[in-house]
Amino acid sequence: MYRDIPFSPPDITDLEISNVIDVLRSGWITTGAQTKLFEKKLAESCTTEKAVCLNSATACMELVLRMFGIGPGDEVITCSYTYTASASVACHVGAKLVLVDAQTDDFHMDYDKLAEAITENTKAIIPIDIAGILCDYDRIYEIVNSKKQLFHAKNQYQEALGRILVLADSAHGFGASYKGKKSGAVADFTCFSFHAVKNITTGEGGAITWRPDIGLDSGDIYKQFMLLSLHGQSKDAWAKLKPSSWEYDVILPGYKCNMTDISAAIGLGQLERYDGLLKKRKKLIQAYNDNLPQDKITVLQHDTENQSSSGHLYLTRLKGKNLDFRNRFIQQMSQAGVACNVHYKPLPMHTAYKQMGFNIQDFPNSYALFENEVTLPLNSKMTVEDVCYVAEHVRRLLLSL
Ligand SMILES: *Cc1c(COP(=O)(O)O)cnc(C)c1O
């Protein structure tokens, strides 16, 4: 029996809808009480002192780089196997983008190549918690600590840290954990995405958290993000609302990427439901693992001794297959009603990064991953029967194509 299985529809219930209606009726729809409450609950969930909500993960990563004064003359390292946002933020601030390849048969960055890529100009590393599986941060910290003598601090935040900034692109990783620590409290700074296709959504949105134990004053950091994200105004619209408190100062020519209370209201509903959403994802992952022909298809290990993933994406690789086969496979799956995806076309294959001088031939592991990668649909609207339907079509196609 034919089933229509979309890739990642938003999972919105009456709770999110009624939260939004309450905000719309409240007389306050932009950044205000709902956003502050969402920040507070996110920080609790991530076991951090504070969280900052903005309008995207991209804005979050960019503002962290800006707060650390990273710009022209500096280098930012990320992995070639990612979405453009992990790299474009380095370009936004005017830093030099440095890409390192992924590992052999592993979607995370090659840590040996990372260590080789570090110079005295390296100011930040952006590891990607792909699929909601955290990188090996112990290894990354070991590397940045071993390169401490190369580091020259340029502003007070770099000074406080005294080494390269570790800024996690955890767009997929809300709710994951690494060696018992929650995503958000593992890297120095962590950026989450609440874009419509992510495992927790506000339509568009993102959040920043940071480790409380890296020598930074959380109150000060929070204030800096408020300034940077809202025109550098000394008071936000909420604070100016009180009668006769119109007066304000512009402290710096800031950016504009705050979250609205309408978005935060959706996020508060999602967060309240999050444990159930995660449980559902884990159940579907187990059903995939049990039903896919694992002699022909490699699947990701979402939960290991050190890792508990957020179950954001179900990345697979068709063993021994090439690009042409993979593309026909996705085409055939779509005929069966199943929407698949590819995570990722490596950055050096995209025009913008080619024009910066990157060449995919220098990233052989990324190409090998890309060539036979298929991301199967995994979302909390699916049922175990849907998963069995997808798995059945995978099995059939791998025998017949
Ligand atoms: C979605 C995504 C982003 C960007 O998130 P936005 O909230 O849309 O800015 C960044 N990195 C990765 C790996 C993503 O998947």
PDBQT file of the ligand as one rigid body, heavy atoms in Angstrom, charges set to zero:
ROOT
HETATM    1  C1  LIG A 501      20.181  24.218   9.614  1.00  0.00    +0.000 C 
HETATM    2  C2  LIG A 501      21.625  24.314   9.790  1.00  0.00    +0.000 A 
HETATM    3  C3  LIG A 501      22.253  25.542  10.065  1.00  0.00    +0.000 A 
HETATM    4  C4  LIG A 501      21.555  26.846   9.961  1.00  0.00    +0.000 C 
HETATM    5  O1  LIG A 501      20.522  27.020  10.847  1.00  0.00    +0.000 OA
HETATM    6  P1  LIG A 501      19.622  28.338  10.696  1.00  0.00    +0.000 P 
HETATM    7  O2  LIG A 501      18.841  28.374  11.959  1.00  0.00    +0.000 OA
HETATM    8  O3  LIG A 501      18.774  28.115   9.472  1.00  0.00    +0.000 OA
HETATM    9  O4  LIG A 501      20.522  29.506  10.538  1.00  0.00    +0.000 OA
HETATM   10  C5  LIG A 501      23.607  25.534  10.348  1.00  0.00    +0.000 A 
HETATM   11  N1  LIG A 501      24.322  24.411  10.348  1.00  0.00    +0.000 NA
HETATM   12  C6  LIG A 501      23.774  23.213  10.067  1.00  0.00    +0.000 A 
HETATM   13  C7  LIG A 501      24.636  21.994  10.123  1.00  0.00    +0.000 C 
HETATM   14  C8  LIG A 501      22.408  23.131   9.765  1.00  0.00    +0.000 A 
HETATM   15  O5  LIG A 501      21.869  21.948   9.453  1.00  0.00    +0.000 OA
ENDROOT
TORSDOF 0
